[in-house]
Amino acid sequence: MKEARVEQAVATYFKDRFPQFSTSQQCGVQFGTRDGMADVVLHQSIGGEKGYFVAIAECKKFPLPILRARARAQLKSYMSATNTQYGVLAVGKDPRNWEFCENKYNNWFTEINREDFEQGIKNWKPVSAGALAVDGQAERRISHWWKWIALFLGVLFMVSFSSLLLLWPDPPEPIVYITQTGKKYHTYNCEFLQDKNVEKKFAIYLDEAEKDYASCGICAPHRIEKSK
Ligand SMILES: [Zn+2]
């Protein structure tokens, strides 16, 4: 028995029982950056666009070629990624052999019987805002929304940062001190300048001082000032 025939059986079951919704086979599902294919999806149909997923079916041939736990995990990962409330693990074409589950709340899954599954879908309402629509339409809209916020914040940050730089006062020109007869320039607090034998000291820009004077060996103003 081929898996495609199980898919066909599920699609027929969906169409018969839930004519108020649409049924699609091999629907693209996004898991963050990965893509996957849900076998059969029951979904809304809003003005030609596919709306929220109502149920997802994972179809497997009978007997199950993989572990049942793995097949369940696969179905639940699709339901989580799309925020879908109802799931079917269809093993073989007979609905009596299928497993039904419900994503009760925040990916808390519970196995339900077929009656509850059908009743639940009849009363289904799109409660979960932000659920992923078929083809990732809703998710794309949401991510665009976030991109605009991020862009806005980025521009806001750059504008405020650059204006801060513009308003920041220029660092003062480094000033050093010379004496009337000395051949060296000093910082203001240089020990040499404190000596009472030293005549008056004169302030001078470091650039100017470097032309005619040597840096003092005690206070080394060329190192102190230039390193700022
Ligand atoms: Zn000095």
Residues whose N, C-alpha, C, O or C-beta is under 5 A from the ligand:
A	BS01	ZN	Y185 H186 T187 C190 F192 C216 I218 C219
